[in-house]
């Protein structure tokens, strides 16, 4: 199970952070053989994916934090524990975080 941290409705993309990093089993499986299926509620589809560039990933994460202002302290504390350094939400920290924990975009295959 993954948390969708954003969406681009025009591009039909969902954004997901690789919270446990590139060593996460699901990420390694994805890199080895592609995604088989994404299920959101009752909707299911075979996706294609891409890794966001650092600037785009930082913007997606920043927007996630803005939309979830009340949860931001909890999210930052959790991310800090996952990454092993204090994530404070500054632009520099956000860039560092998305370089260590990439954000992927998934969309339905054509």
C-alpha positions in Angstrom: 0.0 0.0 0.0 1.3 3.4 -1.0 0.1 6.9 -0.3 -0.7 9.1 -3.3 0.9 12.5 -2.5 -0.5 14.3 -5.5 -2.1 14.1 -8.9 -2.0 15.8 -12.3 -5.5 15.4 -13.6 -4.6 16.8 -17.0 -1.8 14.3 -17.5 -3.7 11.5 -15.7 -0.8 10.9 -13.3 -0.6 10.0 -9.7 2.5 10.8 -7.6 3.9 8.5 -5.1 7.1 8.9 -2.9 9.4 6.0 -2.5 9.4 6.5 1.3 11.8 3.7 2.1 14.2 4.6 -0.7 15.5 2.8 -3.7 16.1 -0.3 -1.6 12.3 -0.8 -1.0 11.2 -4.1 -2.4 8.3 -2.8 -4.3 10.5 -0.2 -6.0 13.1 -2.8 -6.9 10.4 -5.0 -8.3 9.1 -2.1 -10.3 12.5 -1.4 -11.7 13.1 -5.1 -12.6 9.8 -5.8 -14.3 7.5 -2.8 -14.5 4.2 -2.3 -12.7 1.5 -5.0 -13.0 -1.5 -3.2 -11.6 -2.6 -0.2 -9.6 -5.8 -0.3 -7.6 -7.4 2.8 -6.2 -10.7 1.9 -4.6 -12.6 -0.2 -7.2 -10.6 1.3 -10.1 -7.7 -0.9 -11.4 -5.3 -0.3 -14.3 -2.0 -1.4 -15.7 0.3 1.6 -15.3 3.3 3.1 -16.9 5.6 5.1 -14.7 8.4 7.7 -14.7 10.6 9.1 -12.0 10.2 12.8 -11.6 13.1 15.2 -12.0 14.3 16.7 -8.8 12.7 20.1 -9.4 9.4 18.6 -10.3 9.5 16.2 -7.4 10.3 19.0 -4.9 7.4 21.0 -6.2 5.0 18.0 -5.8 6.2 17.4 -2.3 5.9 21.1 -1.5 2.3 21.1 -2.8 1.6 18.0 -0.7 2.8 19.8 2.4 0.7 22.9 1.6 -2.4 20.9 1.1 -1.8 19.1 4.4 -0.7 22.0 6.6 -2.2 20.5 9.8 -0.4 17.2 9.3 2.9 18.8 8.2 4.6 18.5 11.6 3.7 14.8 11.8 4.8 14.1 8.2 8.1 15.9 8.7 8.8 13.9 11.9 8.0 10.7 10.2 10.1 11.5 7.1 13.0 12.5 9.5 12.8 9.1 11.1 12.8 7.4 7.7 15.7 9.3 6.3 17.9 9.6 9.3 18.2 13.4 9.3 16.0 16.3 10.3 13.7 17.2 7.5 12.5 20.8 8.1 10.6 21.5 4.8 13.0 24.1 3.5 13.7 24.2 -0.2 17.2 22.8 0.4 15.9 20.0 2.6 13.1 19.2 0.1 15.7 18.9 -2.7 17.8 16.6 -0.6 14.9 14.5 0.4 13.6 13.9 -3.2 17.1 13.1 -4.3 17.2 10.3 -1.6 13.5 9.3 -1.8 12.4 9.7 -5.4 8.8 10.5 -6.5 7.3 8.4 -9.2 4.4 9.3 -11.5 2.0 6.6 -12.5 -0.6 6.8 -15.3 -2.7 4.3 -17.1 -1.0 2.6 -20.0 -2.5 3.5 -23.4 
